[in-house]
Amino acid sequence: MRMKASEFKAKCLDVMDKAHNYYEEIIITKHGHDVAMLVPVLSPPAKSIFGFLKGSVKIKDNIVRPQKEKWEADKNG
């Protein structure tokens, strides 16, 4: 969409809403020449849940060695 600077000046808040709501680029002209472009700010992409906790877990002991105490689940039938 193209718009004269005088028209943009009169309707700037409505034009900004239109650019945002409809993801429309608006070229502003002055004396028939393009002087500026109003573009919508796109939302940042959603972050993936994969890896978002990276670095938040601390291992304080050996987690693969056998436990000293016997567990009830280890008993045979």
N, C-alpha and C positions, 0 to 999 in steps of 0.2 A: 504494500500500500504506500502511496506517495501522498504527502501532505505539505502544504505551504507552511512556512514558519509562523505566519500570522494566525493561521488556523490552529496550529499546534499550541501556540501561546494561549489561545482562548480556551482550548479544550484539553490541556495537557494531562490533567488527572484522569479524565475519561479515556484518553488515548493510552496512558500507561496501564490502566486496568484492562483495556482491550488487548494490548500486547501480551500482558501476563496471562489472562484468561484463555486466549485463543492461540497462544504461541505464535504470534504474528510479528513480523519485522516491519517497522515503519520507517520509511525514508523521508527525512525532512528537507524541503527545498527552500532556497532563498534566491529570488530573481531567476527562477527556472533551473538553478543548478543544485545538485545534491550537496548538502553540507553536513548532514548528520544522519545516523541510523539509530533507531531505538529498537533494541532487541530484548526479548524476554530472558530472564535468568532461568536456566533449567535447573530442576532439582538435582542434587547430587545423587548418583546411583546408590541404591540400597546396598549396605554392606553385607557381605556373605556371612552366614553364621559359622562357616568352616574356618576354624583358626582364630575366632574372636577371643578365646581365652588363652591363647598362646602366651607363655611366660608367667601365667598366674598360679601354676601349681609348683610346689616345692616338695621334693622327695627328701625326707630327713633320715631314712634308714634303708637298708637293703630290702627291697620288696619282693625278691625272688627266692630267698632262702626259706627252707621249711620252718614252720612255726614249732616252738618247743612244746606248747600245750596240745593235748589231743582234743579234737573237735568231735562232737556227737555225730556229725554227718560222716565222719571217717570210719565209724564202727561198722563192722560187717553184720548184717541182718540178724 
